[in-house]
C-alpha cells in the first residue's frame, strides 16, 4: 500500500472517532472510554472490550460550564461537554485517572452530568516506584477489574492480560519506530504525523499496529523529501488541524515530540513479572519524564534537550494547554534547561475552544525566523 493511501486511512480514523465507535458497537463489542492519561487500557482490552481514547475535541463549551469554572483545563471541559451532548453514547463506561486536580473534578462531575455511562475512577500514586506505591497501584487496578467484571458479567483472566500486554508492548515498539522514521521523512506533514498518533486512540491496538507496520515498510521504500526547519514539540495535546497546518505552511518539520497524547505514552513497556497484573504495575512505577508524574529532579527537561539534540531539532516549541497547572510549572524549568544548552525555545498557548490561530502563527513564524 502506498504511503499516501495509508496516511489517508489514518486521517479518516483520526477525524471520525464516532464512525469507529459505531463500527465496534455494530460488531457486538463493548467500548470503554479512557480519559487521559496512563489509563490502564490493557485491562480493558483483556476483558474483551475496546479501550477508546476520550481526550475531548475542539468545540464550543456550553453545557460543561455548569460544572466547571472558566479557568480549568479545556480538555477536561470538552470531554464532559461531549459526554453531556451524547457524543459518547453507546460506551459502557469511562475510566478517569486522577493524576491532576482537573481530572479529579472531571470524574466527580461525570457521575452527575453523564449518569448513563459508568464512571470508573483510577487513582494512581505519585510516589509510584517504591513497594507501597506499587501496592497502591495494584489495588487501584484491582478495583477497576472488579467494576468491569460486574459491568460485563465476566471474570478477569491473568492469561488474557498477558496477551493484551504483549499486544500493547508491540504497539509501543512500532510507535517508537515510526516516530524515529518520520524524522527522516520531512515530506510527511505535521497534520499527517498527528493523524498517525491520534488514530491510535480510536482503534484496537493490534489493528493500529498492523497499519503502522505497513506505513513503516512503505516509508522505507520511499525517498525522503526536501529538508525543512526541524523542531521538537512538547505539551499535553497537539492534535489541532489548524495548529499543525501552521507548521506545514511555514515549512517546519516536527522531528520529535514530548506530547502526552503522542510519544510520551509509548516510552515505557510492561516488563516480565510474576503475574500480568504485577507487570502492569511495574510499567506504571517505571514511568517518568512527564508533568503529571512526580519527579523532584524534573528530568523531563533534560530528556527534551537530549532528544532535540539527537534528532537535530533547531528549537523547542512548547504547546501549552491553557490552565494546565502541571505544564505551566514545568515550562519554567524546560525554558531554563533549553537556554543553558543553547537551544531556542518558545511557548504557544492553546485550548479546545480556539477558532483563530493567527497569534500562534505569528509566534511560530517569528520563532522560525529566529532559529
C-alpha positions, -999 to 999 in steps of 0.1 A, spaced: 0 0 0 13 34 -9 23 60 17 -4 84 8 -31 58 9 -20 47 44 -19 84 55 -55 88 42 -66 58 63 -50 73 95 -67 106 87 -101 91 82 -99 73 116 -85 103 135 -111 126 120 -141 103 126 -139 86 160 -177 84 161 -176 62 130 -150 40 146 -170 36 178 -202 28 158 -184 1 138 -172 -16 170 -206 -14 186 -223 -29 155 -197 -57 156 -210 -65 191 -181 -51 210 -182 -31 242 -164 2 243 -148 17 274 -137 53 272 -102 60 285 -96 96 297 -60 109 298 -35 99 309 -19 65 316 -52 48 319 -47 10 321 -60 2 287 -45 -33 288 -70 -43 315 -100 -31 293 -85 -50 263 -81 -82 283 -117 -80 295 -128 -82 259 -138 -46 254 -124 -18 231 -104 9 250 -112 41 232 -94 74 240 -115 103 253 -94 134 250 -122 158 241 -123 178 209 -121 213 196 -156 225 203 -175 254 218 -180 248 255 -215 255 268 -231 228 289 -199 218 307 -197 254 321 -224 245 346 -199 221 362 -165 238 357 -151 272 364 -139 290 332 -102 288 343 -99 250 342 -83 229 315 -104 229 283 -95 192 276 -115 182 307 -143 206 299 -146 193 263 -147 157 275 -176 165 297 -192 186 270 -192 157 246 -205 134 272 -235 156 281 -243 161 244 -244 124 237 -212 121 216 -201 91 237 -235 74 238 -230 36 234 -200 34 256 -203 11 286 -180 31 309 -153 57 312 -121 53 332 -108 86 346 -75 87 364 -68 114 389 -32 125 382 -41 162 383 -67 183 401 -87 189 369 -90 151 363 -104 147 398 -130 173 391 -139 156 358 -146 123 375 -168 137 402 -188 159 377 -192 130 352 -212 109 378 -239 136 378 -237 151 343 -234 117 323 -251 91 346 -258 66 318 -221 59 312 -205 43 343 -177 63 358 -147 41 369 -121 60 390 -84 51 387 -63 65 415 -25 64 408 1 71 435 26 98 428 53 80 449 50 51 425 84 34 424 85 20 460 68 -11 474 40 10 489 34 28 456 33 -4 437 8 -19 462 -13 11 459 -13 10 421 -22 -27 421 -51 -21 444 -63 6 420 -61 -18 391 -80 -45 411 -108 -20 417 -111 -13 380 -111 -50 373 -139 -57 399 -160 -29 384 -156 -43 348 -163 -78 360 -196 -66 374 -204 -44 345 -197 -71 319 -207 -102 339 -174 -118 332 -143 -129 351 -108 -115 349 -81 -138 335 -44 -131 341 -35 -151 310 -57 -128 289 -40 -98 304 -6 -112 294 -19 -114 258 -30 -78 259 3 -67 274 22 -83 245 -1 -65 221 5 -32 238 42 -36 241 44 -44 204 23 -13 197 47 8 218 76 -5 198 61 3 164 51 37 175 86 44 187 100 31 154 76 51 132 83 83 152 120 79 145 114 71 108 92 101 103 121 123 114 139 111 83 109 120 60 102 157 60 77 153 32 53 138 58 33 168 70 27 178 107 -10 171 101 -3 136 88 21 129 117 -6 140 142 -32 117 125 -9 87 129 -8 92 167 -44 104 171 -59 74 152 -43 50 178 -68 64 204 -97 51 185 -86 16 173 -78 -17 189 -40 -16 192 -34 -48 172 -53 -32 143 -34 1 146 -1 -18 149 -8 -36 115 -14 -2 98 17 14 113 38 -16 102 25 -11 67 34 25 68 69 18 81 76 -6 52 62 20 27 83 48 42 114 26 40 108 22 2 100 59 -2 127 86 -9 130 114 17 117 148 7 133 182 9 147 193 42 126 216 64 133 235 96 134 209 124 117 214 158 107 193 188 72 200 203 62 194 239 29 195 257 -2 176 267 -20 175 233 -12 189 199 -39 174 176 -55 206 162 -55 205 124 -54 243 124 -23 244 146 -5 216 126 -13 233 93 7 263 105 38 241 108 32 228 73 25 263 58 58 276 73 79 246 62 86 233 97 91 196 104 82 181 138 111 156 142 102 145 177 77 152 204 73 152 242 35 152 240 13 132 264 -12 123 237 16 112 213 51 98 221 51 102 258 27 73 264 48 49 243 82 52 262 76 25 288 68 -12 282 54 -36 307 82 -59 318 82 -96 328 68 -102 363 52 -129 384 17 -121 372 4 -99 343 -11 -75 368 23 -71 385 38 -64 351 13 -36 345 21 -22 380 58 -22 372 51 -4 339 35 25 357 61 25 385 88 28 358 73 58 341 87 93 343 96 124 324 61 138 325 45 168 340 17 147 355 42 123 373 61 134 404 98 140 396 117 160 421 146 164 397 125 174 367 144 151 344 118 157 317 136 189 308 169 171 303 152 145 282 137 172 260 171 188 254 187 154 248 160 143 223 162 177 205 200 174 201 198 138 189 172 145 163 188 177 150 159 199 162 169 235 160 144 246 186 117 235 210 81 247 208 61 241 240 23 238 231 8 247 265 -28 238 271 -43 269 289 -48 264 326 -28 232 327 -10 238 360 15 209 358 26 220 324 28 256 334 51 247 364 73 226 341 77 253 314 99 274 336 124 245 341 122 235 304 130 270 293 159 272 317 174 239 307 170 247 269 186 280 273 215 265 292 220 241 263 219 269 237 186 255 224 160 281 214 126 276 230 92 293 227 57 290 241 24 287 222 -8 287 244 -38 267 231 -72 254 243 -100 233 229 -122 264 221 -97 282 198 -110 291 164 -84 317 154 -48 306 155 -33 337 140 -15 346 172 0 311 173 10 315 136 28 348 144 47 332 173 57 302 153 67 322 123 88 346 144 105 316 161 113 300 127 129 333 116 149 335 148 164 300 145 
